[in-house]
Amino acid sequence: MKHFLPKNMRNLGVLALFLFGAIQLQAQDKEVISTIVEKVNHESEEQLQLLAHELMDQIGPRLVGTPQMEASHHWVVDKYRSWGIDAENQQWGEWRAWERGISHIHMVEPRVQSLSGMQLAWSPSTPKKGITAEVILLPEKIQDSISFAKWLPNVKGKLVMVSMPEPTGRPDATWEKFATEKSLEKMQNDRNELREAWHKNISNTGYNSRSLQTALEEAGAAGIVSSYWSKEYGSNKIFGAVTKKIPTVDISQEDYGMVYRLAQSGKTPKLHLVAESKGKGTTPTFNTVARIEGKEKPEEYVILSAHLDSWDGGTGATDNGTGTITMMEVARILKEVYPNPKRTIIIGHWGSEEQGLNGSRAFVEDHPEIMETTRVVFNQDNGTGRVVSINGQGFLHSYDFMGRWLRDVPREVSKHIETTYPGMPWGGGSDHASFVAAGVPGFMLSSLNWEYGKTTWHTNLDTYDKIVFDDLKNNVILIASLAYLASEDTEEVQRDQVKLPVNPRTGEQMNWPEQRSPNRKGGMD
């Protein structure tokens, strides 16, 4: 074609068209994000409360291998399909099947008192009528493994207390607020000395804290009694049992200390335990994966990530029920506001994160073709708070694209966020690490604390009432905006990695985290 305009005017014309297109795109971005904000402010609180009630209150905790975990996968699929979003459960392995039943713990001698506590995950059950047995403590001064082996037959038929009794049930913040400086220092010194002596005593047995319980079981103990206080009133960490044939229970710091002191003073306390759990062989493990199909570049991906499983001391509300329902609400909003994304948006609800990122590691391992063309992964996990921190995860150019997207996020949301670029890659901790190890830009959207570590993380207090719905709405706006902007972006996302520094402890060059395979046959050893 012959050009009738001078060359310099032709160039100006091209520039004008480019600027006009950019202005159009910017206007579209503002309109879509404005609509997202409007819908979240008018609809999301009610939606989030409903999702939270159904997931946490009705289905309950989602321990891998339990009927509740399976029910949650089906529930998520049904919700997505009701919103017109394709979703399916993808099996990646199998796990030891177990179902929690009714549990009661009572002290029956030297007096009667019901105790606050529960059976640990995957613990064997008691006989139907329960067991009544005397409590026994570990020897206070174990000399060596030989002397401990001679003592071991004493546990036959008894309930063994295996946790250190806490010298105070008041959180440190309370001591710091009310105690004198001298009193606070004395408490801390006494506690440190007790912990040091306790750990040395356990070491002298020739076992660690886990193998010790196996040794007690093999020696004929009737059960294991533990207490893993979370350093907050009424809060205990609840994890899994080590034993294979005898029950393991965790009781509150207050009750554990009382029973321990009674045994220590020679009052010979007896406990009655009823734990009606059921072992059920093995069961499949799944990821729930939803998709909003891209129209222009369907084989390029933006992934929204949150693990669905939880421990089962509470109902898994802030770890990670809040991340789960946030990503679900983001998807619902996007499906209405942005039904035809440029790139495919995948929402992954992973199983067995709590046992080592198994679900997300399986997805990464099983879908290398998706990993090759995934632009970004946004992961939300650590609690109910509004997102306040994003680390560049060691991707050299993370500022270029994350900074670009964050600039267009509404100021009332982005103002809370501190960023670190290029940052350092995480080797574990949450599911974004599975993608980072494969070289995929994956980012943890880290939440405001809300006393997560002490109060709700893996505890009996991780329940619906700890959810802060205003903060979840904030996160829905953030993640929906980021997903939209990442999907529409016309610029490349570079995956170059920073050169990691020398480890100051070892003096050796640090390496990028290695991609690891999942445990696809869990709890079967």
Residue pairs with C-beta under 8 A, 6 or more apart in sequence:
3 10
5 13
25 488
25 490
28 488
29 408
29 484
29 485
29 488
30 408
32 337
32 338
32 484
33 408
33 409
33 410
33 481
33 484
33 485
35 337
36 333
36 334
36 337
36 477
36 480
36 481
36 484
37 410
37 477
39 333
39 336
39 337
40 333
40 473
40 476
40 477
40 480
41 473
43 333
44 329
44 333
44 472
44 473
44 476
45 469
45 470
45 473
47 329
47 332
48 325
48 326
48 329
48 469
48 472
48 473
48 476
49 469
51 79
51 325
51 328
51 329
52 317
52 321
52 322
52 325
52 464
52 467
52 469
53 464
54 75
55 72
55 75
55 321
55 324
55 325
56 315
56 316
56 317
56 321
56 463
56 464
57 315
57 464
59 68
59 71
59 72
59 75
60 68
60 312
60 315
61 68
61 310
61 311
61 312
61 313
61 314
61 315
61 316
62 68
62 69
62 72
62 308
62 309
62 310
62 312
62 316
63 69
63 98
63 100
63 121
63 309
63 310
63 311
63 312
64 95
64 285
64 309
64 351
64 352
64 354
64 355
64 358
64 522
65 95
65 96
65 97
65 98
65 122
65 283
65 285
65 522
65 523
66 97
66 98
66 99
66 100
66 312
67 99
68 312
69 308
69 309
69 351
70 283
70 286
72 308
73 89
73 286
73 288
73 308
73 349
73 351
74 89
76 87
76 288
76 290
76 308
76 324
76 328
76 349
77 87
77 88
77 89
77 288
77 290
79 328
80 86
80 87
80 290
80 328
80 331
80 347
81 87
83 331
83 332
83 335
84 335
85 290
85 291
85 292
85 331
85 332
85 335
86 290
86 291
86 292
86 293
87 288
87 289
87 290
87 291
87 347
88 288
88 289
89 286
89 287
89 288
89 289
90 286
90 287
90 288
90 289
90 363
91 284
91 285
91 286
92 285
92 286
92 287
92 351
92 358
92 359
92 362
92 363
92 366
92 518
92 520
93 284
93 285
93 352
93 358
93 362
93 518
93 519
93 520
93 521
93 522
94 282
94 283
94 284
94 285
94 520
94 521
94 522
95 282
95 283
95 284
95 285
95 352
95 521
95 522
95 523
95 524
96 122
96 279
96 282
96 522
96 523
96 524
97 279
97 280
97 281
97 282
97 283
98 121
98 122
98 277
98 278
98 279
98 280
98 523
99 277
99 278
99 280
100 119
100 121
100 277
100 312
101 125
101 275
101 276
101 277
101 278
102 274
102 276
103 117
103 118
103 119
103 249
103 273
103 274
103 275
103 276
103 277
104 114
104 130
104 272
104 273
104 274
105 114
105 115
105 116
105 117
105 118
105 249
105 251
105 271
105 272
105 273
105 274
106 112
106 113
106 114
106 115
106 271
106 272
107 113
107 114
107 115
107 255
107 259
107 269
107 270
107 271
107 272
108 132
108 270
108 271
108 272
109 268
109 269
109 270
110 262
110 267
110 268
110 269
113 255
115 251
115 252
115 255
115 259
115 271
116 251
116 252
116 254
116 255
117 227
117 236
117 249
117 250
117 251
117 252
117 255
118 238
118 249
118 250
118 313
118 460
119 241
119 247
119 248
119 249
119 275
119 277
120 226
120 238
120 239
120 240
120 241
120 248
120 249
120 250
121 238
121 239
121 240
121 241
121 311
121 312
122 240
122 241
122 523
123 240
123 241
123 243
123 247
123 248
123 249
123 275
123 277
124 241
124 243
124 244
124 245
124 246
124 247
124 277
124 279
125 247
125 275
125 276
125 277
125 278
125 279
126 223
126 247
126 273
126 274
126 275
126 276
128 276
129 274
130 272
130 273
130 274
130 275
131 222
131 223
131 247
131 272
131 273
132 270
132 271
132 272
132 273
133 157
133 158
133 159
133 222
133 223
133 270
133 271
133 273
134 157
134 158
134 159
134 268
134 269
134 270
135 158
135 159
135 160
135 161
135 225
135 259
135 262
135 263
135 268
135 269
135 270
135 271
136 154
136 155
136 158
136 159
136 160
136 161
136 263
137 160
137 161
137 260
137 263
137 264
138 160
138 161
138 162
138 201
138 202
138 205
139 148
139 151
139 201
140 201
141 201
142 148
142 151
142 201
142 204
142 205
143 204
144 204
144 206
145 204
145 205
145 206
145 207
148 204
148 205
148 206
149 206
152 215
152 216
152 219
153 219
153 220
155 216
155 219
155 220
155 221
156 219
156 220
156 221
157 220
157 221
157 222
158 221
158 222
159 221
159 222
159 223
159 224
159 225
159 271
159 273
160 216
160 221
160 223
160 224
160 225
161 225
161 226
161 256
161 259
161 260
161 263
162 209
162 212
162 213
162 216
162 224
162 225
162 226
163 225
163 226
163 227
163 228
163 256
164 194
164 195
164 198
165 227
165 256
165 257
165 260
165 261
166 191
166 227
166 229
166 253
166 256
166 257
167 187
167 190
167 191
167 194
168 175
168 187
168 191
169 229
169 233
169 253
169 254
169 257
170 233
171 231
171 232
171 233
171 454
172 231
175 183
175 184
175 187
176 184
179 187
202 208
202 209
202 212
205 212
205 215
207 214
207 215
210 242
213 224
213 242
213 243
213 248
214 242
214 243
216 224
217 224
217 243
217 244
217 245
217 246
221 246
222 246
223 243
223 246
223 247
223 248
223 249
223 273
224 241
224 242
224 243
224 246
224 247
224 248
224 249
225 248
225 249
225 251
225 256
225 259
225 271
226 248
226 249
226 250
226 251
226 256
227 236
227 250
227 251
227 252
227 253
227 255
227 256
227 257
228 236
228 237
228 238
228 239
228 250
229 235
229 236
229 237
229 252
229 253
230 236
230 237
230 454
230 455
230 457
230 459
230 461
231 454
232 451
232 454
232 455
232 461
234 252
234 460
234 461
235 454
235 455
235 456
235 459
235 460
235 461
236 250
236 252
236 253
236 313
236 459
236 460
237 313
237 457
237 458
237 459
238 250
238 311
238 312
238 313
238 314
238 458
238 459
238 460
239 311
239 458
241 247
241 248
242 248
247 273
247 275
249 273
249 275
251 259
259 269
259 271
262 268
262 269
263 269
282 524
285 351
285 352
285 358
285 359
285 520
285 522
286 351
286 359
287 348
287 349
287 350
287 351
287 359
287 360
287 362
287 363
288 308
288 348
288 349
289 346
289 347
289 348
289 349
289 363
290 331
290 346
290 347
290 349
291 344
291 345
291 346
291 347
292 331
292 334
292 335
292 338
292 339
292 341
292 344
292 345
292 347
293 341
293 344
294 300
294 301
294 341
294 342
294 343
294 344
294 345
294 487
295 340
295 341
295 342
296 342
296 343
297 342
297 343
297 344
298 343
298 344
299 344
299 373
300 343
300 344
300 373
300 374
300 375
301 343
301 344
301 345
301 346
301 370
301 373
301 374
301 375
302 341
302 343
302 344
302 345
302 346
302 374
302 375
302 376
302 378
302 483
302 486
302 487
303 345
303 346
303 347
303 348
303 374
303 376
303 377
303 378
303 435
303 442
304 327
304 330
304 331
304 345
304 346
304 347
304 348
304 377
304 378
304 479
304 483
305 327
305 348
305 350
305 360
305 377
305 378
305 379
305 380
305 431
305 432
305 435
305 442
306 320
306 323
306 324
306 326
306 327
306 348
306 349
306 350
306 379
306 380
306 381
306 431
307 320
307 323
307 324
307 349
307 350
307 351
307 353
307 354
307 359
307 360
307 381
307 430
307 431
308 320
308 324
308 349
308 350
308 351
308 359
309 316
309 320
309 350
309 351
309 352
309 353
309 354
309 359
310 316
310 319
310 320
310 321
310 354
310 462
311 319
311 354
311 458
311 462
313 458
313 459
313 460
313 461
313 462
314 456
314 459
314 460
314 461
314 462
314 463
315 321
315 462
315 463
315 464
316 462
317 384
317 456
317 462
317 463
317 464
317 466
317 467
318 383
318 384
318 450
318 452
318 456
318 457
318 462
318 466
318 467
319 381
319 382
319 383
319 452
319 456
319 457
319 458
319 462
320 353
320 380
320 381
321 467
322 380
322 383
322 384
322 467
322 472
323 379
323 380
323 381
324 349
325 472
326 380
326 472
326 475
326 476
326 479
327 347
327 349
327 380
327 479
328 347
329 472
329 476
330 347
330 476
330 479
330 480
330 483
331 345
331 347
333 476
333 480
334 341
334 345
334 480
334 483
334 484
337 480
337 484
338 484
338 487
341 484
341 487
341 488
342 487
342 488
343 375
343 486
343 487
345 483
345 487
346 370
348 360
348 363
348 431
350 357
350 358
350 359
350 360
350 363
350 431
351 358
351 359
352 358
352 359
352 518
352 519
352 522
353 359
353 360
353 381
353 430
353 431
354 458
355 519
355 522
356 428
356 518
356 519
357 428
357 430
357 431
357 433
357 434
357 516
357 518
358 518
358 519
358 520
358 522
359 431
359 518
360 431
360 434
360 435
361 434
361 515
361 516
361 517
361 518
362 518
362 520
363 434
364 371
364 434
364 435
364 437
364 438
364 440
364 515
365 515
365 517
365 518
371 435
371 438
371 439
371 440
374 435
374 440
375 441
375 486
375 489
375 493
376 401
376 441
376 442
376 443
376 486
376 493
377 432
377 435
377 440
377 441
377 442
377 443
378 443
378 445
378 479
378 482
378 483
379 430
379 431
379 432
379 435
379 442
379 443
379 444
379 445
380 387
380 444
380 445
380 447
380 475
380 479
381 430
381 431
381 444
382 430
382 444
382 446
382 447
382 452
382 457
383 447
383 448
383 449
383 450
383 452
383 456
383 457
384 447
384 450
384 452
384 456
384 466
384 467
384 468
384 471
384 472
385 447
385 448
385 449
385 450
385 452
385 468
385 471
386 413
386 416
386 447
386 448
386 470
386 471
386 474
386 475
387 416
387 417
387 445
387 446
387 447
387 448
387 474
387 475
387 478
388 416
388 417
388 418
388 446
388 447
388 448
389 417
389 418
389 419
389 420
389 446
390 402
390 406
390 417
390 418
390 419
390 420
390 443
390 444
390 445
390 446
391 419
391 420
391 423
391 424
391 426
391 443
391 444
391 446
392 398
392 399
392 402
392 419
392 420
392 421
392 422
392 423
392 443
393 422
393 423
393 424
393 425
393 426
393 432
393 436
393 441
393 442
393 443
393 444
394 422
394 423
394 424
394 425
394 436
394 497
394 498
394 500
394 512
395 422
395 423
395 441
395 494
395 495
395 496
395 497
395 498
396 422
396 494
396 496
396 497
396 498
397 422
397 493
397 494
397 496
398 421
398 422
398 423
398 441
398 443
399 419
399 421
399 422
400 491
400 494
401 441
401 486
401 489
401 491
401 493
401 494
402 419
402 421
402 443
403 419
403 421
404 485
404 489
404 491
405 481
405 482
405 485
405 486
405 489
406 414
406 417
406 419
406 482
407 414
408 481
408 485
409 477
409 478
409 481
409 482
409 485
410 477
410 481
413 474
413 477
413 478
413 481
414 478
416 448
416 474
417 478
422 498
424 500
425 433
425 436
425 437
425 497
425 500
425 512
425 513
426 432
426 433
426 436
426 444
426 513
427 433
427 437
427 513
428 513
429 444
430 444
431 442
432 442
432 443
432 444
433 442
433 513
434 442
434 515
434 516
435 441
435 442
436 442
436 513
437 512
437 513
437 514
437 515
437 516
438 515
439 495
439 497
439 512
440 495
441 493
441 495
445 475
445 478
445 479
447 471
447 475
448 471
450 456
450 466
450 468
450 471
455 461
455 466
456 462
456 463
456 466
486 493
497 512
500 509
500 510
500 511
500 512
501 510
502 508
502 509
502 510
503 509
503 510
